[in-house]
Amino acid sequence: MNMLAPPLQKFATNSLEQQWMPFTSNREFKTEPRLVVKSEGAYLWDHKGNRIVDGSSSLFNVAAGHGRKEIADAVFAQMTHNDYSSPFGSGHPGAFALAAKLAGILPDPINHVFFTNSGSESIDTALKIAMAYHRARGESQRVRFVSRERAYHGVNIGGVSLSGMVKNRETFPVTMPNCVMMRHTWDPDTLFTRGQPEAGAELANDLQRFCEMYGGSTIAACFVEPVAGSTGTLVPPVGYLERLREICDQHGILLVFDEVITGFGRLGTPFAADAFGVTPDIMTMAKALTNGAIPMGAVAVKDEIYETVTNAAPENAIEFFHGYTYSGHPAACAAGLATLDIYEREGLFERAAGMSDYFLDALWSLKDLDIVRDLRGYGMMGAVEVHPEPGKPGMRGLELQKRMFFSGCHIKWTGDVGIVAPPFIVEKSDIDLIVDVFRKTLSAM
């Protein structure tokens, strides 16, 4: 595939200064930029013309691969027909069509969908839905929320309050009160476990301890990522999610699955709820909903939650005082519908399930490297954790992300953990390339 890269001088350091980049070392990046100027299939091209295999589906969102013309065509057709209409008090057909299509792949009885613009907005929306639901039931005393250490639930204040990663909290100390953290599930005694660890289900009893400490009737919801993603693919122990479900049922607590990363085939099933056989009350999603083409998120709830909130309001009154200017944007809905069509038509969830063994075998081939501290994985989602640089946790991961990019592989590193989650369209040769770049880069450290 030929590509004429723009001249490097167009991207001189000074020309990059105006943008304040997110989750990036701005000073370092602007001295040695990594600019993507083209993407297609499982590959990216930088401004120097180098080809880079996308080992993390960019940010876990480009599950069907880059450059899907079907999505671009659907968005173009929508924008030339109806570019925008207010979601407050009016609607457009695409939003209802997408909600119905989503309901068709969500686990029953989760059949009602509220659209947002990101995973972060989905989490804040889920918090509000939980509050509104308990208030409608006459249980406004439920003001506590439970999350986990090493959790990541986005960057809005609600999500930061639920997150258990120190770098996402320490700069922003004013967070929601009444948020408590269960222990995380990573155990140094279960290193290099492939799939679900056999031990650790008892960690879910932290939720029961909170019920006994604060009173279960004061807890509104428990938020968990079925597989903790941004902290490095922490797969739940066998029985752990089932035990959380049991405790929530006993105390009237809503169980919320943050499926922003695990949703839409990442574990070889439509959602992690399907993979683990545990149905939450609320699910948050985003990322692969539109294959990364247009910002969009969603919150899906059980019928009983929607009906309780809507039926508690006076007739003809607004039932839920929440929403965004771009909730269910026509272009985003068109992208979402086209994306779900691709997943179904090409059997990409099934393809992910079928490729999982080869993918995990390839990752586990790195076990012999001394620098590798742990390997974890499930479905098409894995983690390569390296030993931290003495006294400088996280710095080795930052360096590896840069070195791997320049060696031809994009991997999202968080701290000293590389999170591997390639598009579902990858061939075995693409996976081999990802692991080859890993091996060569790790061996040179």
N, C-alpha and C positions, 0 to 999 in steps of 0.2 A: 504494500500500500504506500503510495507516494504522498508526501506532504511537504509543502514549501513552508518552512518555519519562518516566522517574522524575524527580521534582523535583531540581534541581541541588543543593539544600542537603543532600540525602542523601549527597553525595559531597564534603563539605567536606574541606579538606586534612587536618585532624586525624584524620578517620575512615579515612584511607589509610595512616597512619603505621606500622601494625603489620606490614604485609607488606614484606619485603625483596625487591624485584622483580629478576628476572634480566635481565642484559644491558640495563639501563635506567639512565638518569640519574635516580636516585630523588628527589633534591632538586628537580630541575627538573620532573619529572613531577607530583609531588604539589602543586606550585603551579599547574599548568595541566594537569589530568588529561585523558587521552584514553581514555575508558571505553567499551567496546563492550558494548551491552546486548541486541542482537538481531542475528541473521545469517540470511540467506536467499538462495539462489541465488548470484549474484556480488557481493552487497552486504552491507554491515555498517551498523548504526545506532548512533550514540553516545548518551550519556546526555542530550544536548540535543535529540535527535530528528533529527539530521542524517544523511543517507544518504551512505555512502562506498563507492565501488567498490573491490573487493578486488583490487588489481593484482598481488599477490604470493601469491595463494592462501593468505593469512595468513602462514604460514612454509613455503610451497611444499608444504603437505600437504593442502589442501582442493581436490583436483583435480576432483572431481565436483560442486563447489558446496556451499554451506551448506544446512543444514536438510533433509537427505535422510531422509525419513520411513522409508524402507525399512531404513536402518541403525538408527534409533532403535527401530523395531518389533522388529528381530532381537535387539537388545541386551536390550530389555525381556522378550521371550519367554525368552531364555536365563537372565536373572537370576531370573525367577520359577520356572524349572525346576531349574537348578543354578547357584548364584551363584559357587561356588568349589570346586575340588578340588585337592589337592596335586599338583604336577607331578613330585615326587620319588618315584619308585617306583609311581606310579599315573598315570592319564590320563583324558581325557574325549574323546568322539567328535569334538567340534568342532576340536580341535587337529590330529588326524590328517586330517580333511577339508580344513582350510585348507592344511596342508602338501602334500597331494596336488593341490589346486587351484593352488597356487603352482608346484609342479613342472611342471604342465601348460603354464605360460607362460614358465618359465625356459629358457634355452638348454641343450640337451644338451651334456654329460652331468651337468649340475648338477641333482640330483634329491633332495637331502637338506637339510632345513631345521631350524634350531635357533632357537627363539623367544626374543626379548628384549623389552624394554619401551621402547626408544628407539634412535636411531641411535648415540648414545654407547655404550650397552651393546653394540650390535652390533659396534662397532669393537673394544672390549676382548675380546669373545667371539672375534672373528676372530683377534686376536693369540694368544689361548690355543689356538685350534684349530691355528694354524700351529705353535706350540711342540709341541703334543701329536702332531701328524702327524710332524714330523721326529724326535721322540724315539721314536715307534713304529717308524720306519724305521732306527733306530740312528744318527741324525745329530744328536745333541744339541749338536754344536758350532755349529749354525746359530743364533746368538744375536743377529744383527744384523737390523734392519728399516730399509727404505728408504722415504722419503716425499719430499715436495717442498716447496720454498718456496711460500708463499702457499696452502698446503693447509689445509683445515679438516676435522678428523675427530672433532668432538665435544668434550665437556668433561670426561670422565673422564680419569684420569691417563694411561692408555694413549693416548687420543686426543690429549691435549695434547702428549704426547711426539712424536706423529707430525705435529702441526700446525705450519705454517710461517707463522703470523700472529702478529706480535710481541705484540699486546695480549692474545692468548690464552695467552701463555707467560710474560711478564715478571713477573707477580705470583705465579706458581707455578713457581719455579725448580727444584724437586726433581722431576725427571721420570725416565723410564726411560733407562738408559744404552744405548749401542750403536744409537742412531737417527741416521741420516745423511740429508741432504736433497739431492735433485736440484734443479737450477734450475727455476724456474717457466717457463711457456711464453709469457707475455705479452711482446710485442715492440713498442716504440714505433714501429718502422718499418712495422708492419702495422696502423696505426690504421684504424678503421671497416671492418674486414674482416667480411663477412657469411658465416657458416658457418665452415668450417675454413680457417685460414691455409695457404697453399701452402708457406711456408718454416718450418723449425723442427723437423723430424723428428729432426735430429741431436742435439737436446737429450736425447733418450732415451739417448744413449750415455753420459750421466752414470752410468747404472746399470752399464754395462760398465766404466767407470773404477773404480767402487767394487769391482767383482769383481776387477779387477786390483790394486787397492790392498790390499784386505782378504782376498781370496780368495773366489771365488764360493761355495765350500762353507761359508762362515761366515754367509751371508745366508739368513734364513728366508723373508722375504716382502717384496714391493714393493707399497705401498699407494698407489693414485691414485684421485682422482675423475675419471671419464672426461671430464666437463666440470666444472672447478673451480667450485663454486657460491657459497659464502659469500664468497669473495674477489672475486666479480664476474663470473661467467660467462666463464671462460677456456676457450675451445673448443680442443681439441687440434689441432695441426698435422696435415696430411695425412701419414700414415705413422708418426706418433709412437707411437700405441698398439700398432700392429703391431710396431714395433721393440722396445718393452718386452716384448711377448709372446715375441719371438724370443730375446731375451737371457735371460729367465727360463727358457725351455725349455733353453737351452744349459747353464745352471748349476744346474738343479734348484731354482730359486727359485719360490715360490708368487706368482702375480699376483692381487692383491686389488683389485676394483673397489668403491669406496664409492659405491653407487647410492642413497644416502638421499634425495638430491634428484632425481637423473636417472631413478630408477625409476618404473614405472607410468605410462608414456605421455608424460612431460615432453618427450621428444625426438621424439614421434610414433611410437614403437615401444614395446613393453612395457618394454624396458630399453635403456640406452645400449649395452650389449654387442651388441644387435641392430642399433642404428643404425650403429655403426662396424664391425661384422663381426669383432669380437675377443672371444673367450670367455675370461674369467678362470678361475682355479681356485676362488676364493671371492668371493661377492658379499654386501655388507651392504645392508640396506634398512630403511626405517621410514616416517615421514611419511605418504605417500599410501596406504600399505598399508591403513589404516582410514579414509581420507579425513579424518584428523585427529580423528575422533570419540572414539577411545579410545587411550591411549598403547600403542604396540606397535612392535616392531622384529623383524628376523629376519636370520639369516645362512644363506646357502645355499652348499653345497659340492658339488664333483664327487663322483661315486660312489666314486672311488678313495680320496679323503681319508677319507670316512666309513668305508669298509670297512677301510682300514689302521688307523685308530684303534681301531675296535671289535674287530677280529680280533686285535689285539696284546695285549689284556687276557685274563687267565685266564677260563675259562668261568664264567658266573654272577656275574662281578665287574662293578662299575661301571667303564665304560671311560673316561669323560670327567668329571673331578671339577670340574664347573662347572654353574651354573644360578642362576636367580632365583626367589624365592618366587612371582612373578607371571609366570613364563615360560608363554606360551600360556594366559593367563587366559581362562576361558570367555566372558566378555563381549567381550573383545578379539577372540577368534576369531570370534564371531558377527558383530562389526562388520567384520572382514576378509572373511569370506565374503560378506556383503551388499555390501560395496564392490566386490569382484571381479565379482560378478554385475552390478552397475551398469555397470562399465567394459565388460563383454562385451555386455550387453543393449543399451546405448545407443551402442556403438561409439565410446567416448570417445577411445581411443588414435588411431583413424582420424580422428576429428573434430579432434584436436589437430594431426595431420599436415596435414589439409586447411586449417586456419586459419593455419598457420605463415607462409605467404607474406604474407597480409594483416597479420598481427601484426608481422612484421619490417619490412615496408614502412612501417607506421605509426611504428615506433620510428625508422627511418632518416630520417623526415621532420624529426626534431629536429636533424639534422646541421648546419643553418645557424646554430644558436645559438652564439654565441661562448663561452659558458660550458661547452659540451659538449666534453670532451676526447677521448672515444672512445665508440663504440657497438660492441657485440658481441652475437651471438645465434645460436641454433640451435634449431630446433623451436619450442616455446612457452616459451622461456627466453631472456631478453635482459638486457643491462646498459646503463645510461646512466651513464657516468662523467663527472664534472664536474671542472673545474680546482679544486684545493684553494685554500682561503683562505691567503694568504701567511703562512707561519710557523705555521699551525694546521691541519695535515692532519686530515681527518675531521670537523672542526667544521661545515663547510658541509653535509655529508651529514646530520648530526644535525638541523640547522636545517631542511633540506629535508624530512626525514621528517615533522617536526612541521607545517610549513606545508602540505604536500600533504595530510596527514590533515584538517586544518581546512578545506582547499579541496575535500574530497570524494573523496580517493583514498589508499588505503593502499598504500605501497611500502616494502619492507624495504631499508633503506640499511645498508651496511657500509662504514665509512670514507666516502669520497666517491663511492661507486658505488651506484646504485639498481638493485636486482635485480628485474626485471619477469618475472612468471610467473603469469599469470592462470589461473583455473579453465578447464577445457576446455569448459565449457558457455557461455562468453561468446559474445555476438553481436558483430558488427562494430561496432555502436553502442557497446558497452561498451569495446571497444579504443579507439575514437575518443575516448571520454570520458577514459580513462586518459592518452592522449597529449595531449589538450587541457589537462588539469590540469598535466601536465609542462611544456608549453610556457608556460602562463601563470605558473606558479610560478618556472620557471627564468628567464623574461624579467624577472621582478620582483626578482631577486637583484642 
